[in-house]
Amino acid sequence: MLRIKNLKCSYGSIMAVQGVSLSVRQGEIISIIGANGSGKSTLLLAICGLLTTWKGEILFQDHNLKGMSPTTIVRQGISMVPEGRQIFSPLSVMDNLKMGAYTIYKKGLKKQVDHDLEMIMNMFPILRERADQLAGTLSGGEQQMLAIGRALMARPRLLVLDEPSMGLAPKIVEMIFAVIQKLRQEGVTILLVEQNARAALKIADRGYVLETGKMVIQGSAQELLVDDDVKRAYLGKDYGNFYDGRD
Ligand code: ATP
């Protein structure tokens, strides 16, 4: 579904992504893990057309995304849940959700939008309760639900999530990861960037590890969960029964 070959992204002299290749097959959950500044967000921005100066190849369902605007990429079937949610704080919850459907409204498919609003409010009942409330007054967890709901309003085939667990209480993180699994069951393919490597790999089929802009390890999620280098660098305190927090 998504094939990236030798992707290179830079900000001036900073080489943020240095020749990364990866693939996402239809129906998979793919997790990208890596430390702060390893290039995860930059990779997602390039996929979604929010960073345009990249080199290499990004193919989505055999269409080359080079030169496509973010709107066209949404129309192709890729929606993003950005890092830090980036909801529209001064707008109501309902208006935020409707904003996610602007490509669908443009086609005049209002009934489809109403249907999808209902589906998302069933998925996240708290958003129904808060429909008229300003989005900026929601809790962090509610804002994350809203950001996911807004992305789903565009009916993506590939949902790209940038650190959805960031800053959230463990119970909410559990709920968000359960929603991601449910979405996959409903046919949405998932590309998930996470610092919470263990939780991400537990729900993923395959994973990639980025280090300073380079893809250093890839494999099935099961393989990565037991890989010594991954455990030492990204799975922290839960390293075996013997890990005492020292390297
Ligand atoms: P985090 O988890 O902290 O978001 P990340 O893995 O997503 O990290 P990126 O945000 O993609 O990493 O950053 C990759 C590199 O590019 C870092 O060295 C970062 O400082 C740099 N960088 C990111 N955005 C910009 C920018 N707008 N201008 C200049 N450098 C940037």
Residues whose N, C-alpha, C, O or C-beta is under 5 A from the ligand:
A	BS01	ATP	Y11 I14 A16 A35 N36 G37 S38 G39 K40 S41 T42
